[in-house]
Amino acid sequence: MGTVLSPIVSEFETVEQEASYNEWLKAKVAASLADTRPDIPHDEVMAEINALIDQIVAGKGEC
């Protein structure tokens, strides 16, 4: 087991967990930056999710 971290200082239990998470996050960010698909405007995404929420609230849809 690695060095134990204080919960006041870090959300990870050990230095190894923190390093593993940081490597995972860096890979996710790099993949996102390399993604060549076109961006979706924020307003379009919000309109779609609001329509979905309205449909679910009205009892016409399922998650």
C-alpha positions as CSV (number, residue, x, y, z in Angstrom):
1,M,0.0,0.0,0.0
2,G,1.2,3.5,-0.8
3,T,1.4,6.7,1.2
4,V,-1.9,7.4,2.8
5,L,-3.2,10.9,2.1
6,S,-5.3,13.1,4.5
7,P,-8.9,13.5,3.4
8,I,-8.5,17.2,4.2
9,V,-5.7,17.5,1.6
10,S,-6.8,15.0,-1.1
11,E,-9.9,13.1,-2.1
12,F,-7.8,10.1,-2.9
13,E,-6.7,7.6,-0.2
14,T,-3.2,7.1,-1.6
15,V,-0.6,8.8,-3.8
16,E,-0.9,5.9,-6.3
17,Q,-4.7,6.4,-6.6
18,E,-4.2,10.1,-7.3
19,A,-1.5,9.4,-9.9
20,S,-3.7,6.8,-11.6
21,Y,-6.6,9.2,-11.7
22,N,-4.4,12.0,-13.1
23,E,-3.2,9.7,-15.9
24,W,-6.7,8.6,-16.7
25,L,-7.9,12.2,-16.8
26,K,-5.0,13.3,-19.0
27,A,-5.9,10.6,-21.5
28,K,-9.5,11.6,-21.5
29,V,-8.6,15.3,-22.1
30,A,-6.2,14.3,-24.9
31,A,-8.8,12.2,-26.6
32,S,-11.3,15.0,-26.4
33,L,-9.0,17.5,-27.8
34,A,-8.1,15.1,-30.7
35,D,-11.8,14.5,-31.5
36,T,-12.5,15.9,-34.9
37,R,-16.3,15.7,-34.7
38,P,-18.0,19.0,-35.0
39,D,-18.9,20.9,-31.8
40,I,-22.6,21.0,-30.8
41,P,-23.7,24.5,-29.7
42,H,-24.7,24.8,-26.1
43,D,-28.2,26.1,-26.9
44,E,-28.9,23.1,-29.1
45,V,-27.9,20.7,-26.4
46,M,-30.0,22.5,-23.8
47,A,-33.0,22.5,-26.1
48,E,-32.7,18.7,-26.6
49,I,-32.3,18.0,-22.9
50,N,-35.2,20.3,-21.9
51,A,-37.4,18.5,-24.5
52,L,-36.4,15.2,-23.0
53,I,-37.1,16.4,-19.5
54,D,-40.5,17.8,-20.5
55,Q,-41.3,14.4,-22.1
56,I,-40.3,12.5,-19.0
57,V,-42.2,14.8,-16.7
58,A,-45.3,14.4,-18.9
59,G,-45.0,10.7,-18.5
60,K,-44.5,10.1,-22.2
61,G,-41.0,8.8,-22.1
62,E,-38.6,6.6,-20.3
63,C,-35.0,7.1,-19.2
